[in-house]
Every structure is written in C-alpha cells, then in structure tokens.
C-alpha cells in the first residue's frame, strides 16, 4: 500500500559563492620623511562572520597592515572604515590612514592614473591597521543563504562588524591588544554602536576616532532647524575661501564668528519662525549676509533658512560654477536648470569626482600586486545597500526604535561603561555632509560628568569631509592622532 503521508518539505538552499578568493600577503617597508622605517605585512583576506547559532552570515573583506615586530604586547590594532551606508573602506586606506596613499593636488581634479607614495601621516607608526568593507560593499558579501536585510541596517550592520572584529582578533591572536576604532561619515555612527556592542561582548575598546561625524540623523529631516544651524558655519568658511565674505580675516576666525552667531543669534530666530519681528528678521539677515556672502534680501526671502543645494548653486553663480558638498572648496561648472534636476544636482559633487577614480584604480592595482584576486567587481559605493538600509535603532535608555537614529546615547553609554577609554572627534570647516556644529550640539545635550568629558577631545581643521584629501589638515592631524594613541599610557 502506498505511503499517503505528506512528503517533508525541505527549504531550498542556495549555493554559496565559490570559490572564495585566497588570502594574499606581501611584506613592505614604510619610510617616513625623516628616514624612520617600519617593516610590515599587508594581508588581504575574506573573513567569515557567523551568527550565534553558527550560521554563516557572509564573508567580510579585510585588508590589514601589521608590523613585523614580534613584540605586540603594547602594539594597538585599529579597525577602520568609511561610511555611506554602502561605502567600502578603500578611501580611508589608500586615501589617508594606510601605509600607502595617493598623492593629492590641493583642490585639483586628480588624473585616473594616481601617483602613490609612502604616507607620511599614516596611522601605522601608532598602530596596526585593519580596513573592513561592510557587507555588500567592496568584496564583502552576504552569504546567499542568509537574509541581507538582517545586516543592512544600523543595528544589524554594527552587530556584523562586531562579530567580524572578534573573528579577526581570534584568527590573528590579537586579543588583549589595545583596540581602537576609526570611522568616517556614517562610519562614525557605526563606531558608536560597535563601541557599545564590543563592550557587551567583553571586548575592551581603548579609543575611538570619529572623523566627519554624524550621530543624530534628525537634522536630515525636512525643515529641521538644526540642519540650518549646522550649515551656516560651513557656508561662512566657504564664502571666506572664495573671497565672498570676510576678506583678509583668518579662516578659523571667520568660521568661529559664524559658529558663535548660530549659537547666540540664529538659533533663537529660527525657533520663532514667522513670529520673528520684521525688523529683527532684517537685522539678522544682514548679519548672516555678511558671514555667508549671499544678499540680505535673498536670505530674508528664505526665512533665514538656506538649503545646501541653494548655497552651492548661488555662491559662485556669477562665475557659472557650483561648489562641492563633501568639501565645499572644490568647484565645477554649473548645470543649467532643467525640470526635476534637484535630485540629480544634489548627488553631483566635484570633491568626490576629483579623487574617486584615482583612489579606486590605485587600490585595485595594490591588491593585484599583492596577488589577491577578488571578484569581478569591487563595489566602492553600493546604492543597493544604501537604499535598503534599515534606519530603526533603539538607543540605550529610550523607548521604541525610531527611523531617525541618534547614537550619541550609544557612545555615551559605552563611555560610562568603559571610563578608561577615550574619544577623539575630527571636524572640517568645509564639510557640508556632516557639519561640525551638529557634533558639538549633539554631544552637549548628553550632559556628561566632567570626568567623562575629560576623556573626549575635539579638533577642527581646514578640510572638508575627507580629512586625508587636505594635505595641510592631514599634517596638522597627524601629531594629534599620535598623541591620542600615546594617552593610553597616562592612566
């Protein structure tokens, strides 16, 4: 008699990506301008990341530069990444903190064939370095049998990076080394959550470097007053650079003047909205015009609220040019207005176009010279990841999980739990992507005790979003980073 029981349904398993690229290593010698040398080994590898139940989440591409010195008892290891979300880590590597870098040329557009040199301002003298690509970027990939939605979000991404770091520490025998996190842009938001999660996994963090920081996403919402307040100092610095305002005044003095204007004058005016008396509106618009180089009547017509795209199109309009977003000192030829061009224009950025091809081409050649053969396409910036991002995040001590995350609470929680750790914030006066005013505002609302505030330091430089694209800023930041790492010996 035939078996009439229902056949067991087996979930279809997708085949994994095969084969994984084999790890590749090569020895180098880094030389400083003074003749100092560091012998180090660069390794490119795919590191498995697993969930608590052992399921493979995927493989993260990690590029490390590790000193060949046998004594690693006091040698830090720093995990570095860019942001996006959806950005790989090649820029913070070959652009700024790695042992090798692409030479920049001020605000000029680099040729596709980049010139490479030992990076005199690399973090390598202070720390071993591990550059990590987020899932779905670079060569990192989510396993086909794992749901990518679980890692493409504020919390899932931080969890994956935490697991990836622990796996690298395990494979390379580096537990109990001083551990640092270095993030840029969205990577600073990732830093805040990973900082907390590593502590919850019993892994101590010695220091966190936040370059071009965003902690609270509320200012990205339409009409948020903090957005307009944060932009004004950047506008002022940009107008000063192009000779449209503050001629003959030091760039930092002009930036600070605008910073103070926001705190003392503009903030209260924006809160009043259309209840601000006309004579007061006229007065404040005049002060703002002096600072940012746009006419008083134009600023009044906007209710003191100047959008970034409006500023970028307006400041150099008489020259037929627009400014950058990541770094507002970069400029390009303006686009004619066409129907529906706002979204297109917002995504156009000469400060990104000027460097991206040179950086990525050099990085690919570096990996090839090491013998690492990745997949067909290295995804420098994935819009698929960016547009799929889950922004829900429940900060410690709060109710619910809003879609406008504020990880300032995470970084404060992590510091309270680990009061021997330190945090360094880098800001750039020409950064219109993550304005420095907002960082100070967000941290000021935490009301940390003085003992913890003493563990935090802030440094502002001439750069835009990418510190490493500005040679002057990079040279100034180098000693500050070295001193920050040495402070681990003070406690």
RODO-2510 file (C-alpha; in nm, 4 decimals, decimal comma):
residues 491
     n   res          X          Y          Z
     1     x     0,0000     0,0000     0,0000
     2     x     0,1393     0,3394    -0,0967
     3     x     0,2569     0,5798     0,1758
     4     x    -0,0052     0,8570     0,1862
     5     x     0,1849     1,0823     0,4291
     6     x     0,2810     1,4265     0,3036
     7     x     0,6441     1,4426     0,1909
     8     x     0,8666     1,6529     0,4122
     9     x     0,9351     1,9949     0,2585
    10     x     1,2999     2,0893     0,2637
    11     x     1,3901     2,4555     0,2337
    12     x     1,5834     2,5216    -0,0832
    13     x     1,9456     2,6017    -0,0079
    14     x     2,1208     2,8417    -0,2381
    15     x     2,4725     2,7602    -0,3379
    16     x     2,7421     2,9659    -0,1646
    17     x     2,9692     3,1916    -0,3630
    18     x     3,2551     2,9675    -0,4715
    19     x     3,5397     2,9701    -0,4637
    20     x     3,6400     3,2263    -0,2045
    21     x     3,9403     3,4336    -0,3103
    22     x     4,2508     3,3045    -0,1394
    23     x     4,4211     3,5302     0,1120
    24     x     4,7299     3,7124    -0,0121
    25     x     5,0141     3,8731     0,1817
    26     x     5,3167     4,0819     0,0956
    27     x     5,5912     4,2405     0,3022
    28     x     5,6665     4,6107     0,2723
    29     x     5,8848     4,8749     0,4314
    30     x     5,7213     5,2057     0,5221
    31     x     5,9608     5,5021     0,5346
    32     x     5,8937     5,8372     0,6950
    33     x     6,0326     6,1660     0,5557
    34     x     6,2835     6,1583     0,8447
    35     x     6,4092     5,8136     0,7421
    36     x     6,2292     5,6059     1,0067
    37     x     6,1281     5,2596     0,8862
    38     x     5,8548     5,0114     0,9760
    39     x     5,8636     4,6637     0,8283
    40     x     5,5076     4,5417     0,7918
    41     x     5,2992     4,2737     0,6239
    42     x     4,9896     4,3634     0,4236
    43     x     4,7245     4,0921     0,4043
    44     x     4,4043     4,0831     0,2004
    45     x     4,1597     3,8161     0,3125
    46     x     3,7974     3,7102     0,3318
    47     x     3,6975     3,6659     0,6970
    48     x     3,3917     3,4507     0,7834
    49     x     3,1253     3,6090     1,0039
    50     x     2,8793     3,3828     1,1864
    51     x     2,5618     3,4277     1,3890
    52     x     2,5223     3,2932     1,7431
    53     x     2,3832     2,9641     1,6094
    54     x     2,6828     2,9165     1,3826
    55     x     2,5047     3,0097     1,0626
    56     x     2,7350     3,1764     0,8134
    57     x     2,6265     3,5379     0,7674
    58     x     2,8852     3,6024     0,4992
    59     x     3,2479     3,6943     0,4431
    60     x     3,3988     4,0344     0,5112
    61     x     3,6900     4,1568     0,3059
    62     x     3,9614     4,2840     0,5379
    63     x     4,2876     4,4476     0,4387
    64     x     4,5413     4,4621     0,7198
    65     x     4,8814     4,6232     0,7609
    66     x     5,0594     4,4687     1,0583
    67     x     5,4059     4,5498     1,1888
    68     x     5,6543     4,2629     1,1625
    69     x     5,7842     4,3450     1,5112
    70     x     5,7486     4,0257     1,7132
    71     x     5,6628     4,2088     2,0375
    72     x     5,2998     4,3110     2,0133
    73     x     5,2355     4,3448     2,3870
    74     x     5,1689     4,7195     2,3577
    75     x     5,1029     4,7447     1,9855
    76     x     4,7498     4,8756     1,9175
    77     x     4,5289     4,7483     1,6382
    78     x     4,2851     4,9895     1,4761
    79     x     3,9798     4,8837     1,2751
    80     x     3,8979     5,1401     1,0061
    81     x     3,6055     5,2007     0,7726
    82     x     3,4244     5,4574     0,5650
    83     x     3,0516     5,5151     0,5685
    84     x     2,7695     5,5567     0,3196
    85     x     2,5986     5,3466     0,4324
    86     x     2,7105     5,1435     0,1355
    87     x     3,0696     5,2661     0,1131
    88     x     3,3748     5,0390     0,1100
    89     x     3,6909     5,1238     0,3033
    90     x     3,9370     5,1911     0,0211
    91     x     3,9263     5,5699     0,0619
    92     x     4,0278     5,5787     0,4280
    93     x     4,3014     5,3275     0,3369
    94     x     4,4706     5,4416     0,0174
    95     x     4,3454     5,7953     0,0709
    96     x     4,4567     5,8739     0,4200
    97     x     4,5362     5,6385     0,7087
    98     x     4,7037     5,3459     0,5327
    99     x     5,0777     5,2990     0,4852
   100     x     5,0481     5,3975     0,1177
   101     x     4,8422     5,6809    -0,0243
   102     x     4,7536     5,8568    -0,3464
   103     x     4,9168     6,1975    -0,3668
   104     x     4,6638     6,4797    -0,3766
   105     x     4,6923     6,8147    -0,5506
   106     x     4,5028     7,0727    -0,3473
   107     x     4,1579     7,1316    -0,4954
   108     x     4,2605     6,9999    -0,8384
   109     x     4,0906     6,7075    -1,0111
   110     x     4,3281     6,4080    -0,9997
   111     x     4,4132     6,2071    -1,3072
   112     x     4,2866     5,8499    -1,3226
   113     x     4,6455     5,7268    -1,3002
   114     x     4,7221     5,8133    -0,9390
   115     x     5,0711     5,8695    -0,8005
   116     x     5,1478     5,6518    -0,4960
   117     x     5,3805     5,7272    -0,2077
   118     x     5,4562     5,6131     0,1458
   119     x     5,2049     5,8010     0,3558
   120     x     5,3991     6,0309     0,5921
   121     x     5,0847     6,0814     0,8005
   122     x     4,9774     5,7173     0,8201
   123     x     4,8494     5,5686     1,1445
   124     x     5,0950     5,2803     1,1005
   125     x     5,3620     5,4254     1,3357
   126     x     5,0981     5,4271     1,6117
   127     x     4,9005     5,1148     1,5336
   128     x     4,8485     4,8087     1,3199
   129     x     4,5596     4,8704     1,0809
   130     x     4,2646     4,6616     0,9603
   131     x     4,0378     4,8106     0,6936
   132     x     3,6964     4,6441     0,6726
   133     x     3,4422     4,6576     0,3894
   134     x     3,0778     4,6463     0,5004
   135     x     2,8596     4,3650     0,3715
   136     x     2,7535     4,4366     0,0142
   137     x     3,0473     4,6720    -0,0474
   138     x     3,3984     4,6152    -0,1756
   139     x     3,4442     4,2377    -0,1868
   140     x     3,2384     4,1706     0,1275
   141     x     2,9247     3,9701     0,0602
   142     x     2,6305     3,8282     0,2491
   143     x     2,6015     3,4515     0,2170
   144     x     2,3222     3,3612    -0,0301
   145     x     2,1539     3,1528     0,2439
   146     x     2,1408     3,4499     0,4846
   147     x     1,8947     3,7375     0,4692
   148     x     2,0857     4,0536     0,3755
   149     x     1,8161     4,2652     0,5388
   150     x     1,9467     4,1474     0,8757
   151     x     2,2813     4,3220     0,8216
   152     x     2,1770     4,6219     0,6109
   153     x     2,0687     4,8475     0,8940
   154     x     2,2007     5,0433     1,1915
   155     x     2,1848     4,7551     1,4382
   156     x     2,2495     4,4616     1,2035
   157     x     2,5499     4,6320     1,0477
   158     x     2,7060     4,7117     1,3866
   159     x     2,6443     4,3554     1,5023
   160     x     2,8135     4,2171     1,1888
   161     x     3,1170     4,4437     1,2331
   162     x     3,1437     4,3457     1,5993
   163     x     3,1465     3,9781     1,5028
   164     x     3,3943     4,0420     1,2215
   165     x     3,6343     4,2222     1,4565
   166     x     3,6162     3,9410     1,7111
   167     x     3,6822     3,6855     1,4353
   168     x     3,9881     3,8783     1,3130
   169     x     4,1222     3,9081     1,6689
   170     x     4,0741     3,5342     1,7134
   171     x     4,2374     3,4317     1,3850
   172     x     4,5340     3,6644     1,4332
   173     x     4,5857     3,6119     1,8062
   174     x     4,5402     3,9792     1,8961
   175     x     4,3097     3,9657     2,1955
   176     x     4,4360     4,1893     2,4767
   177     x     4,5948     4,4317     2,2312
   178     x     4,4926     4,7961     2,2713
   179     x     4,1920     4,8203     2,0385
   180     x     4,0833     5,1330     1,8516
   181     x     3,8009     5,2146     1,6119
   182     x     3,8393     5,4672     1,3294
   183     x     3,5262     5,5640     1,1378
   184     x     3,4418     5,8310     0,8839
   185     x     3,0976     5,9724     0,7977
   186     x     2,8324     5,7027     0,8533
   187     x     3,1258     5,5026     0,9882
   188     x     3,1162     5,7308     1,2941
   189     x     2,7586     5,6190     1,3604
   190     x     2,8754     5,2599     1,3181
   191     x     3,1628     5,3341     1,5582
   192     x     2,9247     5,4457     1,8310
   193     x     2,7202     5,1249     1,8230
   194     x     3,0187     4,8904     1,7725
   195     x     3,1930     5,0644     2,0649
   196     x     2,8977     4,9693     2,2850
   197     x     2,8497     4,6201     2,1391
   198     x     3,2147     4,5203     2,1734
   199     x     3,1912     4,6035     2,5434
   200     x     2,8789     4,3897     2,5721
   201     x     3,0802     4,1042     2,4164
   202     x     3,3560     4,1507     2,6734
   203     x     3,5998     4,3181     2,4341
   204     x     3,7557     4,6369     2,5688
   205     x     3,7966     4,9415     2,3452
   206     x     4,0871     5,1737     2,4217
   207     x     3,9949     5,4574     2,1887
   208     x     3,7524     5,5747     1,9219
   209     x     3,8323     5,8196     1,6417
   210     x     3,5330     5,9941     1,4849
   211     x     3,6205     6,1689     1,1581
   212     x     3,3466     6,3806     0,9954
   213     x     3,0844     6,2739     1,2441
   214     x     2,7106     6,2242     1,2331
   215     x     2,5447     6,0928     1,5488
   216     x     2,1868     6,2164     1,5195
   217     x     2,0006     6,1808     1,1884
   218     x     1,7180     6,4191     1,2848
   219     x     1,8826     6,7140     1,1027
   220     x     1,8468     6,5204     0,7756
   221     x     1,4673     6,5521     0,8008
   222     x     1,2988     6,8278     0,6018
   223     x     1,2640     7,1551     0,7890
   224     x     1,4732     7,0583     1,0904
   225     x     1,6190     7,3752     1,2460
   226     x     1,9409     7,2012     1,3495
   227     x     2,0151     7,1422     0,9804
   228     x     2,0157     7,5135     0,9008
   229     x     2,2139     7,5970     1,2125
   230     x     2,4818     7,3406     1,1352
   231     x     2,5263     7,4628     0,7774
   232     x     2,5874     7,8323     0,8449
   233     x     2,9469     7,7992     0,9750
   234     x     3,0294     7,5845     0,6694
   235     x     2,8759     7,8453     0,4384
   236     x     3,0804     8,1141     0,6092
   237     x     3,4073     7,9223     0,5733
   238     x     3,3288     7,8581     0,2064
   239     x     3,2446     8,2215     0,1367
   240     x     3,5687     8,3216     0,3086
   241     x     3,7670     8,0758     0,0944
   242     x     3,6253     8,2132    -0,2316
   243     x     3,6664     8,5743    -0,1230
   244     x     3,2932     8,6386    -0,0991
   245     x     3,2984     8,7261     0,2723
   246     x     3,5462     8,8024     0,5486
   247     x     3,8239     8,9043     0,3143
   248     x     4,1528     8,9361     0,4987
   249     x     4,0206     8,7520     0,8050
   250     x     4,1737     8,4197     0,9118
   251     x     3,9556     8,1289     0,8003
   252     x     3,9205     7,9871     1,1518
   253     x     3,8327     8,3249     1,3000
   254     x     3,5618     8,3663     1,0369
   255     x     3,4323     8,0137     1,0980
   256     x     3,4259     8,0732     1,4746
   257     x     3,2429     8,4018     1,4243
   258     x     2,9709     8,2182     1,2312
   259     x     2,9675     7,9420     1,4926
   260     x     2,9033     8,1997     1,7666
   261     x     2,6412     8,3738     1,5527
   262     x     2,4473     8,0475     1,5254
   263     x     2,4537     7,9890     1,8999
   264     x     2,3855     8,3450     2,0119
   265     x     2,1524     8,4755     1,7426
   266     x     2,0320     8,2418     1,4688
   267     x     1,9112     7,9586     1,6937
   268     x     1,6556     8,1754     1,8719
   269     x     1,5411     8,3357     1,5481
   270     x     1,4768     8,0022     1,3787
   271     x     1,2736     7,8809     1,6745
   272     x     1,0402     8,1813     1,6370
   273     x     0,9772     8,1121     1,2684
   274     x     0,7340     8,3621     1,1140
   275     x     0,6729     8,5188     1,4547
   276     x     1,0141     8,6811     1,4342
   277     x     0,9536     9,0602     1,4084
   278     x     1,0300     9,2069     1,0654
   279     x     1,2904     9,4494     1,1953
   280     x     1,4689     9,1655     1,3760
   281     x     1,4492     8,9484     1,0623
   282     x     1,6072     9,2305     0,8635
   283     x     1,8849     9,2732     1,1190
   284     x     1,9710     8,9027     1,1409
   285     x     1,9565     8,8561     0,7635
   286     x     2,2086     9,1383     0,7328
   287     x     2,4453     8,9746     0,9801
   288     x     2,4075     8,6440     0,8021
   289     x     2,4694     8,8055     0,4641
   290     x     2,7978     8,9463     0,5910
   291     x     2,9003     8,5979     0,7054
   292     x     2,7994     8,3762     0,4112
   293     x     2,8240     8,6030     0,1070
   294     x     2,4627     8,5899    -0,0134
   295     x     2,2444     8,9007    -0,0301
   296     x     2,0339     9,0109     0,2653
   297     x     1,7129     9,0169     0,0615
   298     x     1,7768     8,6661    -0,0704
   299     x     1,8321     8,5345     0,2832
   300     x     1,5158     8,7118     0,4041
   301     x     1,3159     8,5554     0,1210
   302     x     1,4223     8,2129     0,2514
   303     x     1,3249     8,2926     0,6117
   304     x     1,6932     8,2660     0,7194
   305     x     1,6849     7,9020     0,6077
   306     x     1,9369     7,8360     0,3314
   307     x     1,9416     7,4839     0,1861
   308     x     2,2797     7,3416     0,0926
   309     x     2,1905     7,2982    -0,2742
   310     x     2,0700     7,6584    -0,2822
   311     x     2,4007     7,7780    -0,1398
   312     x     2,6069     7,5588    -0,3719
   313     x     2,4267     7,6977    -0,6769
   314     x     2,4242     8,0589    -0,5596
   315     x     2,7659     8,1451    -0,4158
   316     x     2,9595     8,1250    -0,7453
   317     x     2,6671     8,1802    -0,9807
   318     x     2,8323     8,4908    -1,1299
   319     x     3,1203     8,2647    -1,2379
   320     x     2,8937     7,9929    -1,3759
   321     x     3,0137     7,7451    -1,1144
   322     x     2,8845     7,5390    -0,8224
   323     x     3,0677     7,4210    -0,5111
   324     x     3,1214     7,0738    -0,3664
   325     x     2,9359     6,9013    -0,0840
   326     x     3,1975     6,6810     0,0798
   327     x     3,4432     6,9673     0,0503
   328     x     3,2876     7,2988    -0,0445
   329     x     3,6179     7,4401    -0,1703
   330     x     3,6016     7,2172    -0,4779
   331     x     3,4043     7,3624    -0,7682
   332     x     3,2867     7,2654    -1,1118
   333     x     3,0946     7,4186    -1,3997
   334     x     2,7312     7,4754    -1,3133
   335     x     2,4431     7,2812    -1,4609
   336     x     2,1581     7,4633    -1,6371
   337     x     1,8253     7,4340    -1,4579
   338     x     1,6074     7,1653    -1,6095
   339     x     1,2795     7,0135    -1,4986
   340     x     1,3287     6,7874    -1,1970
   341     x     1,7053     6,8360    -1,1725
   342     x     1,7242     6,8873    -0,7951
   343     x     1,7860     6,5243    -0,7023
   344     x     2,0462     6,4910    -0,9763
   345     x     2,2250     6,8077    -0,8692
   346     x     2,2271     6,7020    -0,5028
   347     x     2,4212     6,3903    -0,5991
   348     x     2,6765     6,5751    -0,8103
   349     x     2,9893     6,6551    -0,6134
   350     x     3,3187     6,7765    -0,7622
   351     x     3,5030     6,6951    -0,4378
   352     x     3,4122     6,3264    -0,4874
   353     x     3,4691     6,3235    -0,8626
   354     x     3,8139     6,4759    -0,8143
   355     x     3,9547     6,1804    -0,6207
   356     x     3,7436     5,8674    -0,6610
   357     x     3,8825     5,7226    -0,9849
   358     x     4,2448     5,7737    -0,8802
   359     x     4,1842     5,6186    -0,5386
   360     x     3,9995     5,3133    -0,6657
   361     x     4,2371     5,2460    -0,9559
   362     x     4,5406     5,2605    -0,7280
   363     x     4,3709     5,0357    -0,4705
   364     x     4,2896     4,7723    -0,7320
   365     x     4,6484     4,7759    -0,8547
   366     x     4,7759     4,7416    -0,4979
   367     x     4,5625     4,4317    -0,4398
   368     x     4,6704     4,2878    -0,7749
   369     x     5,0392     4,3415    -0,6976
   370     x     4,9839     4,1525    -0,3704
   371     x     4,8396     3,8590    -0,5625
   372     x     4,4845     3,8952    -0,4330
   373     x     4,2240     3,8038    -0,6915
   374     x     3,8811     3,9193    -0,5826
   375     x     3,5503     3,9049    -0,7607
   376     x     3,4711     4,0695    -1,0941
   377     x     3,3636     4,3975    -0,9374
   378     x     3,4892     4,5814    -0,6314
   379     x     3,1854     4,7797    -0,5142
   380     x     3,3195     5,1131    -0,3972
   381     x     2,9749     5,2563    -0,3246
   382     x     2,6614     5,0412    -0,3309
   383     x     2,3355     5,2277    -0,3795
   384     x     2,1545     4,8951    -0,3343
   385     x     2,2865     4,8761     0,0220
   386     x     2,2192     5,2450     0,0821
   387     x     1,8598     5,2331    -0,0392
   388     x     1,7886     4,9087     0,1503
   389     x     1,9120     5,0466     0,4836
   390     x     1,7012     4,9901     0,7952
   391     x     1,7349     5,3090     0,9975
   392     x     1,5436     5,1812     1,3013
   393     x     1,7544     5,1973     1,6164
   394     x     1,6604     5,1896     1,9813
   395     x     1,9222     5,3851     2,1715
   396     x     2,0085     5,2791     2,5283
   397     x     1,7635     5,4204     2,7803
   398     x     1,4982     5,5136     2,5220
   399     x     1,1615     5,3732     2,4181
   400     x     1,0964     5,2378     2,0708
   401     x     1,3121     5,2329     1,7605
   402     x     1,2628     5,5478     1,5510
   403     x     1,3798     5,5678     1,1890
   404     x     1,5903     5,8727     1,2713
   405     x     1,8625     5,7146     1,4870
   406     x     2,0560     5,9050     1,7494
   407     x     2,3649     5,7086     1,8520
   408     x     2,5027     5,9816     2,0778
   409     x     2,3334     5,7831     2,3539
   410     x     2,5256     5,4711     2,2471
   411     x     2,8605     5,6449     2,2565
   412     x     2,7767     5,7957     2,5979
   413     x     2,6646     5,4565     2,7326
   414     x     2,9830     5,2906     2,6080
   415     x     3,1980     5,5612     2,7686
   416     x     3,0131     5,5329     3,1002
   417     x     3,0690     5,1566     3,0990
   418     x     3,4329     5,1968     2,9962
   419     x     3,5530     5,5226     3,1574
   420     x     3,9190     5,4430     3,0828
   421     x     3,8566     5,4702     2,7075
   422     x     3,8919     5,7889     2,5050
   423     x     3,7163     5,9536     2,2102
   424     x     3,8600     6,1923     1,9517
   425     x     3,6409     6,3955     1,7158
   426     x     3,7806     6,5448     1,3935
   427     x     3,5803     6,8126     1,2141
   428     x     3,6385     7,0068     0,8952
   429     x     3,5253     7,3641     0,8417
   430     x     3,4384     7,2922     0,4759
   431     x     3,2418     6,9732     0,5434
   432     x     2,8794     7,0213     0,4330
   433     x     2,7976     6,6485     0,4577
   434     x     2,8439     6,6200     0,8352
   435     x     2,8744     6,9737     0,9775
   436     x     3,0873     7,0029     1,2888
   437     x     2,8404     7,2346     1,4675
   438     x     2,5945     6,9462     1,4926
   439     x     2,8531     6,7214     1,6585
   440     x     2,9167     6,9694     1,9362
   441     x     2,5430     7,0274     1,9724
   442     x     2,4682     6,6539     1,9979
   443     x     2,7438     6,5869     2,2499
   444     x     2,6494     6,8927     2,4551
   445     x     2,2980     6,7562     2,5075
   446     x     2,4328     6,4465     2,6842
   447     x     2,5335     6,6386     2,9990
   448     x     2,8214     6,4026     3,0713
   449     x     3,0053     6,4483     3,4016
   450     x     3,3318     6,6386     3,3759
   451     x     3,5393     6,3253     3,4413
   452     x     3,3988     6,1694     3,1220
   453     x     3,4115     6,4924     2,9229
   454     x     3,7838     6,4963     3,0016
   455     x     3,8124     6,1705     2,8041
   456     x     3,6853     6,3426     2,4893
   457     x     3,8793     6,5769     2,2629
   458     x     3,7789     6,7828     1,9588
   459     x     3,9950     6,9065     1,6724
   460     x     3,8881     7,1214     1,3782
   461     x     4,0879     7,1588     1,0572
   462     x     4,0655     7,3187     0,7148
   463     x     3,9402     7,0068     0,5402
   464     x     3,6018     6,9065     0,4169
   465     x     3,4548     6,5620     0,4729
   466     x     3,7690     6,3669     0,3849
   467     x     4,0462     6,4816     0,6158
   468     x     4,3026     6,2946     0,4083
   469     x     4,2308     6,4938     0,0901
   470     x     4,3710     6,8070     0,2508
   471     x     4,7469     6,7881     0,2940
   472     x     4,7532     7,0835     0,5333
   473     x     4,4828     6,9288     0,7525
   474     x     4,6424     6,5850     0,7419
   475     x     4,9781     6,7197     0,8555
   476     x     4,8089     6,9008     1,1440
   477     x     4,6021     6,5968     1,2454
   478     x     4,8951     6,3536     1,2386
   479     x     5,0561     6,4702     1,5666
   480     x     4,7120     6,4915     1,7290
   481     x     4,6426     6,1291     1,6408
   482     x     4,9848     6,0174     1,7638
   483     x     4,9289     6,1996     2,0943
   484     x     4,5831     6,0471     2,1262
   485     x     4,7245     5,6964     2,0973
   486     x     5,0005     5,7727     2,3473
   487     x     4,7465     5,8793     2,6075
   488     x     4,6747     5,5126     2,6754
   489     x     4,9963     5,5189     2,8807
   490     x     4,8807     5,8054     3,1018
   491     x     4,6218     5,6102     3,3006
***
